[in-house]
Amino acid sequence: MKFAATNPSQRNDHRRSMGAFTILEMMIVIGIIGFLAAISLPHLAGMTKASGMTTALRQMLEDVNFARQKALLTRSEVDMVFVPYGIFTLPTTTNLAPSALLTNLNSHQGGAYALYAQRSVGDQPGQPHPRYLTDWRYLPQGFFFYFPQLTNSTFAQTIVVSNTITGLSNGWNVTSFPSNYYPFPSTSATNSYLYLPCISFAPSGQLTTNGDVFILLGAGGMNPVLDPNQNNSPFTLAPMWNETPPGNAITNANFIHIDWLTGRAKIEHNQF
């Protein structure tokens, strides 16, 4: 069977009509892309914040476990020491003048911590050589330790986390960190001591408290407070933390849970 030949010009016209878009069709496609991008951006921002919180929680979990391991290895008490809010107004053993390091740490109040050993390996009884095991470390930008835990010695709050998959909820009594005098900024840099909040591991790896300890993390930003009595210096008053969204450290709690008996830590958070 033979087919009639098709005119080449007709074939070319047919190909052009099948492969081209009209301006109206292109505008519709662009509009759909723009609409999808607009409704996706808020979700992307939420995913970015969630990723940052996950990073902060994992960092804290690793360092808490590291502190416990150091206590076991060195057979010494190891403390996780925090930079609290209002470091220039904390009780001290001497009149501590604002040092360069204190000034540098001002913007990291509520977001920095270090590990400190009460003794060194090989110390003779009654002759301890305490030292910092790490430099000051910081949470990722935009995340901080819940300020009442660092500043209010009577803080107590029941924190509930839920798992909607299993239908189970747990509640824990979260309290402030105990405080103690520590050389600041280091054992060799100054003879002054600041009264700093801390979490302490005994040489056995247990916590020195008689109850579980929780490290609450929040998201937001810090605004320095100017002191009119000190030439509007931002370094003399405690900064103000703005949680975003407000109250997220409590209402959507993300925290490290340390079992006091074993010293082992895990992450607690809502699971939807």
Order of alpha helices (4+ residues) and beta strands (2+ residues): alpha-alpha-beta-alpha-beta-beta-beta-beta-alpha-beta-beta-beta-beta-beta-beta-alpha-beta-beta
